[in-house]
C-alpha cells in the first residue's frame, strides 16, 4: 500500500512537471511570435534594417574650417548657417613686437584675374549638390561671403577658406555695400574691440510674400547647380563682455539693393530671435533657457548661457 502511494505521488509530480514544461514551451513560443509581430509592426525598423534611410549628402555634421564652421544645405546649395568666434587678438595688434604680417591676397587670387579672388568648390559635398562659381556666371547676383575674410587679416589659411563655395550665398548687387556691410563693420570695429569675444552666426532666409490673395515663397535659382537665392539674411550675435556676461543682438535684412540716398540705421533691422528661428527652422540655444530684448543698449542678458 505504501509503495503504491509513493508511486502515485511520483507519477503525480512527474505529471505536474510535464505540465509546467509544456506551459513554459507555450510561453516561449508566444514570446517569439510577439517579438516577430513587434518587429513587423514598426515599419521604420524594417526599412532601416533592409535598405537604410536617405541622408543629406553633406551628412548631418557641420563642415569644419580653421576659424569658422558651416552647416550646409545640400538642397539649396548654400549654407544653413556659418558660425564664427571673433576675438580682438585675432583682428588687431597693439604690440609693436607682434611679428604677424597682413595676409597676402594674391595667394587667394584667381589665375585668370589677379584682382579677383579664387572661389573653390568644397569637395566634401557630393557633386550632385555642390555649388560652383560657374553657377553665378551670366546672372545679376554677386557671390556673398557669410564668414568674411576681413575677419582674419593675419591668418592666410582662414582668409582663403572664406572663398570656399560652402560659405557663399547669392546676394543682390549693392546689398553688401549697404546695411549688411555696416553690420559687419559694427561687429568688427565696435563689438570685437570692446568685448572679450563675439560669436556671430550668419545665414540666409526664405520669407513668404503676398501675391494674388495668396501667400507664396518665391526665389530665383542660379545655373546648372540650381543655387537658391534667399530673400533675406540674418545675423545672430552673442557678445561675451569683459566680465564674462553674455548678451544678444539679432538682425534680419532683405536681400535687396538699398535705395539711393536712403539713411541706414542698423536699429531698424533688429529682429526678435523668435522670428529668425521661425523663418529659418533653427533653434539657436536648444539647451539653454535664455531671453533678450534685442536692445542695442543690451539691457537684457543671456543669464542661462
C-alpha positions as CSV (number, residue, x, y, z in Angstrom):
1,X,0.0,0.0,0.0
2,X,2.8,2.3,0.9
3,X,4.7,1.6,-2.4
4,X,1.5,2.3,-4.4
5,X,1.1,5.6,-2.6
6,X,4.7,6.6,-3.3
7,X,4.3,5.5,-7.0
8,X,1.1,7.5,-7.3
9,X,2.8,10.6,-5.7
10,X,5.8,10.2,-8.0
11,X,3.5,9.9,-11.0
12,X,1.6,13.0,-9.9
13,X,4.8,15.0,-9.6
14,X,6.0,13.9,-12.9
15,X,2.7,14.9,-14.5
16,X,2.9,18.3,-12.8
17,X,6.5,18.7,-14.1
18,X,5.3,17.8,-17.6
19,X,2.5,20.3,-17.4
20,X,4.9,23.0,-16.2
21,X,7.3,22.3,-19.1
22,X,4.5,22.4,-21.6
23,X,3.4,25.8,-20.2
24,X,6.9,27.1,-20.4
25,X,7.2,26.0,-24.1
26,X,3.9,27.7,-24.9
27,X,5.1,30.9,-23.2
28,X,8.4,30.8,-25.1
29,X,6.6,30.3,-28.4
30,X,4.2,33.2,-27.7
31,X,7.2,35.4,-26.8
32,X,8.9,34.6,-30.1
33,X,5.7,35.3,-32.0
34,X,5.2,38.5,-30.1
35,X,8.8,39.6,-31.0
36,X,8.2,38.8,-34.6
37,X,4.9,40.6,-34.5
38,X,6.5,43.6,-32.8
39,X,9.3,43.8,-35.5
40,X,6.7,43.7,-38.2
41,X,4.7,46.4,-36.6
42,X,7.4,49.1,-36.8
43,X,7.9,49.7,-40.5
44,X,10.8,52.1,-39.7
45,X,12.8,49.3,-38.2
46,X,12.3,47.1,-41.2
47,X,13.3,49.9,-43.7
48,X,16.3,50.8,-41.6
49,X,17.5,47.2,-41.4
50,X,16.9,46.3,-45.0
51,X,17.7,49.4,-47.1
52,X,18.5,52.3,-44.7
53,X,17.2,55.8,-44.7
54,X,18.1,58.6,-47.1
55,X,20.7,61.0,-45.7
56,X,21.8,64.6,-46.6
57,X,24.9,64.3,-48.7
58,X,26.8,66.8,-46.6
59,X,26.0,64.5,-43.6
60,X,24.4,65.9,-40.5
61,X,27.7,67.2,-39.1
62,X,28.8,70.7,-39.7
63,X,31.8,71.3,-42.0
64,X,34.8,72.4,-40.1
65,X,37.2,75.2,-41.2
66,X,40.1,76.6,-39.2
67,X,38.3,79.6,-37.7
68,X,34.6,79.1,-38.6
69,X,32.1,76.3,-39.0
70,X,29.4,75.7,-41.7
71,X,26.1,73.9,-41.8
72,X,25.4,73.2,-45.4
73,X,22.0,72.9,-47.2
74,X,22.5,70.4,-49.9
75,X,19.1,71.1,-51.4
76,X,19.5,74.8,-51.9
77,X,23.4,74.6,-52.4
78,X,24.0,77.3,-49.8
79,X,24.9,77.3,-46.1
80,X,22.1,77.0,-43.4
81,X,24.4,79.0,-41.2
82,X,28.0,80.0,-40.7
83,X,29.3,80.4,-37.1
84,X,32.4,82.5,-36.2
85,X,34.2,83.3,-32.9
86,X,35.8,86.7,-33.2
87,X,38.4,88.0,-30.7
88,X,40.3,91.2,-30.5
89,X,43.8,89.5,-30.6
90,X,43.0,87.9,-34.0
91,X,41.8,91.1,-35.7
92,X,44.1,93.7,-34.2
93,X,47.6,94.1,-32.9
94,X,48.8,96.8,-30.4
95,X,52.1,95.3,-29.5
96,X,55.0,96.7,-31.7
97,X,56.8,93.4,-31.2
98,X,53.9,91.5,-32.8
99,X,55.6,90.0,-35.9
100,X,52.4,89.0,-37.7
101,X,52.0,90.4,-41.2
102,X,48.9,91.1,-43.2
103,X,47.5,88.4,-45.4
104,X,48.9,88.2,-49.0
105,X,45.7,88.5,-51.0
106,X,47.4,87.3,-54.2
107,X,47.6,83.8,-52.7
108,X,43.8,83.6,-52.9
109,X,43.6,85.3,-56.3
110,X,42.1,83.8,-59.5
111,X,44.5,82.5,-62.1
112,X,42.7,84.5,-64.8
113,X,42.3,87.7,-62.9
114,X,44.7,88.6,-60.1
115,X,42.2,91.3,-58.9
116,X,39.5,88.8,-58.1
117,X,39.6,86.0,-55.5
118,X,39.6,82.4,-56.4
119,X,36.4,80.6,-55.4
120,X,36.9,76.9,-54.8
121,X,34.2,74.1,-54.6
122,X,34.0,72.1,-51.4
123,X,35.0,68.5,-52.3
124,X,33.3,67.3,-49.1
125,X,30.0,67.8,-50.8
126,X,28.6,65.3,-53.3
127,X,28.9,66.5,-56.9
128,X,25.1,66.4,-57.3
129,X,24.7,69.1,-54.6
130,X,27.9,71.1,-54.9
131,X,27.7,74.8,-55.8
132,X,30.2,76.1,-58.3
133,X,31.4,79.6,-59.3
134,X,30.1,78.9,-62.8
135,X,26.5,78.9,-61.4
136,X,26.9,82.7,-60.9
137,X,28.1,83.4,-64.4
138,X,25.7,85.5,-66.6
139,X,23.5,86.3,-63.6
140,X,22.8,89.6,-61.9
141,X,23.8,88.2,-58.5
142,X,27.0,88.6,-56.5
143,X,28.8,85.9,-54.5
144,X,28.3,86.9,-50.9
145,X,30.5,85.6,-48.1
146,X,29.0,84.7,-44.8
147,X,32.3,84.4,-42.9
148,X,34.2,87.5,-44.0
149,X,37.9,87.3,-45.0
150,X,38.4,90.7,-43.3
151,X,37.8,88.9,-40.0
152,X,41.1,87.0,-40.5
153,X,43.6,89.7,-41.6
154,X,46.7,87.8,-40.2
155,X,45.8,84.2,-40.9
156,X,46.4,83.2,-44.6
157,X,44.6,79.8,-44.2
158,X,41.4,81.2,-42.7
159,X,41.4,84.1,-45.1
160,X,41.5,81.8,-48.1
161,X,39.0,79.3,-46.7
162,X,36.4,82.1,-46.7
163,X,36.3,81.7,-50.5
164,X,35.1,78.1,-50.4
165,X,31.7,77.7,-52.1
166,X,30.0,76.3,-49.0
167,X,30.5,79.8,-47.4
168,X,28.9,81.6,-50.4
169,X,25.3,82.8,-50.8
170,X,23.8,84.8,-53.8
171,X,23.3,88.4,-53.0
172,X,21.6,91.2,-54.9
173,X,24.2,93.8,-56.2
174,X,24.7,96.6,-53.7
175,X,23.4,94.6,-50.8
176,X,26.8,94.0,-49.4
177,X,27.5,97.8,-49.7
178,X,24.5,98.7,-47.6
179,X,23.3,97.9,-44.1
180,X,24.8,94.4,-44.3
181,X,28.3,95.9,-44.7
182,X,27.6,98.4,-41.9
183,X,26.6,95.5,-39.7
184,X,29.8,93.6,-40.4
185,X,31.9,96.7,-39.7
186,X,29.9,97.3,-36.5
187,X,30.7,93.7,-35.3
188,X,34.4,94.1,-36.1
189,X,35.1,97.7,-35.2
190,X,32.9,98.0,-32.1
191,X,31.8,94.8,-30.6
192,X,35.1,92.9,-31.0
193,X,37.1,95.9,-29.8
194,X,35.1,96.4,-26.7
195,X,34.4,92.9,-25.6
196,X,36.1,89.7,-24.6
197,X,34.7,87.8,-27.6
198,X,31.9,87.8,-30.1
199,X,30.0,84.7,-31.5
200,X,28.5,85.5,-34.9
201,X,26.0,83.2,-36.7
202,X,25.1,84.4,-40.2
203,X,22.8,82.8,-42.8
204,X,20.0,83.0,-45.4
205,X,16.3,83.1,-45.0
206,X,13.3,82.5,-47.4
207,X,10.4,84.6,-46.3
208,X,6.9,84.3,-48.0
209,X,5.2,87.2,-49.7
210,X,1.6,88.0,-50.7
211,X,0.6,87.5,-54.3
212,X,-2.9,87.3,-55.8
213,X,-4.5,86.8,-52.4
214,X,-2.1,84.0,-51.7
215,X,1.0,83.7,-49.6
216,X,3.8,82.2,-51.5
217,X,7.5,81.7,-51.4
218,X,9.4,82.8,-54.5
219,X,13.1,82.9,-55.2
220,X,15.5,82.6,-58.1
221,X,17.8,79.7,-58.7
222,X,21.2,80.1,-60.5
223,X,23.0,77.9,-63.0
224,X,23.0,74.2,-63.6
225,X,23.5,73.7,-59.8
226,X,20.2,75.5,-59.2
227,X,21.7,77.6,-56.3
228,X,18.8,79.2,-54.4
229,X,18.7,83.0,-53.9
230,X,17.5,83.9,-50.4
231,X,15.0,86.7,-49.8
232,X,16.6,87.8,-46.5
233,X,19.7,87.3,-44.3
234,X,20.2,87.1,-40.6
235,X,22.9,87.6,-38.1
236,X,22.6,86.3,-34.5
237,X,25.3,87.9,-32.3
238,X,26.2,86.7,-28.8
239,X,28.5,89.1,-27.1
240,X,30.8,87.9,-24.3
241,X,31.6,91.0,-22.2
242,X,34.8,91.6,-20.3
243,X,33.2,90.4,-17.1
244,X,32.0,87.2,-18.7
245,X,28.4,88.0,-19.2
246,X,26.6,87.0,-22.4
247,X,24.4,89.4,-24.3
248,X,22.4,89.0,-27.5
249,X,21.7,91.1,-30.7
250,X,19.9,89.6,-33.7
251,X,19.2,91.2,-37.1
252,X,17.3,90.4,-40.3
253,X,17.7,92.2,-43.6
254,X,16.1,91.8,-47.0
255,X,18.3,90.7,-49.9
256,X,17.8,93.9,-51.9
257,X,19.7,97.0,-53.2
258,X,19.4,99.9,-50.7
259,X,17.6,103.0,-52.0
260,X,20.0,105.7,-53.2
261,X,20.4,108.4,-50.6
262,X,18.4,106.3,-48.0
263,X,19.6,106.8,-44.4
264,X,20.6,103.5,-43.0
265,X,20.1,102.7,-39.3
266,X,21.1,99.3,-38.0
267,X,18.5,99.6,-35.3
268,X,15.8,99.3,-38.0
269,X,16.9,95.7,-38.6
270,X,16.9,94.5,-35.1
271,X,14.6,91.5,-35.0
272,X,13.4,89.3,-32.2
273,X,15.2,86.0,-32.1
274,X,12.0,84.0,-32.2
275,X,11.2,85.5,-35.7
276,X,14.5,84.4,-37.1
277,X,14.0,80.9,-35.6
278,X,10.5,80.7,-37.1
279,X,11.7,81.6,-40.6
280,X,15.0,79.6,-40.5
281,X,13.7,76.5,-38.9
282,X,16.5,76.7,-36.4
283,X,16.6,76.9,-32.6
284,X,19.7,78.8,-31.6
285,X,20.0,77.8,-28.0
286,X,18.2,74.5,-27.7
287,X,19.6,73.5,-24.3
288,X,19.5,76.9,-22.7
289,X,16.7,79.0,-21.3
290,X,17.5,82.5,-22.4
291,X,15.9,85.8,-23.3
292,X,16.7,89.1,-24.9
293,X,15.3,92.5,-25.6
294,X,17.3,92.9,-28.8
295,X,18.2,96.3,-27.5
296,X,21.4,97.9,-28.8
297,X,21.9,99.0,-25.2
298,X,21.7,95.3,-24.3
299,X,19.8,95.7,-21.1
300,X,18.7,92.1,-21.1
301,X,21.3,89.3,-20.7
302,X,21.5,85.6,-21.6
303,X,21.8,84.6,-18.0
304,X,21.5,80.9,-18.6
305,X,24.1,80.5,-21.4
